[in-house]
Amino acid sequence: MAKGKNVLTTGDVAKICHVAPRTVSKWFDNGQLKGYRIPGSKDRRIPVSELMRFMKVHNMPTAGLTVGKIRVLIADSNHVTALTLAEALKNKADYDVQIVRSNFETGAVVEKFAPHVLLISLLADGIDSADVCRGIRSNEESQTIKIVALVNNLSNSEAAALMQKGFDGFVSYSDDVIEVIKRIEEVTAIIY
């Protein structure tokens, strides 16, 4: 599987699972394997995280699924805070981490780095988190990126509003890095 590939075709899944592509189509069509269809086509796409879940549930060996390190992109204008978080994620979870400080930089790096998770500060200067989220959700190539807001304090209504805007979750910047790692693992649905 190519680096940065977050979504697989039925042919890719068939090779990984050592089955015929028609078998993968049947798994998809009967709801065992989740994914989406390409608009205007019968082609199916399966997110890597969903394939991992499916393989674990069915006790299939995951050796053929070489996802490598989880790639995390941190979008925050406060370079010191972002760098501290990045180093902690690299050291404690062995994630591949990059940092960006603007909307433009976020878009460019998302395309090249293909992160699994985008941690975006809601308080960052020069980064419109809602705009970034909208852009990622509207692009077929980046739709599977999990977007987690880095926040200070949120009320229940603010948290609900974030989820309605397309965010996959949120975590407090003040939380221990272990909490950030737990949230990353929750949104990527990787079972160890």
Buried (B, 14 or more C-beta within 10 A) or exposed (E): BEEBEBBBBBEBBBBBBEBEBEBBBBBBEEEEBBBBEEEEEEEBBBBBBBBBBBBBEEEBEBEEBEBEEBBBBBBBBBEEBBBEBBEBBBEEBEBBBBBBBBBEBBBEBBEEBBBBBBBBBBBBEBBBBBEBBEBBBEEEEBBBBBBBBBBEEBEEEEBEEBEEBBBBBBBBBEBEBEEBBBBBBBBBBBEE
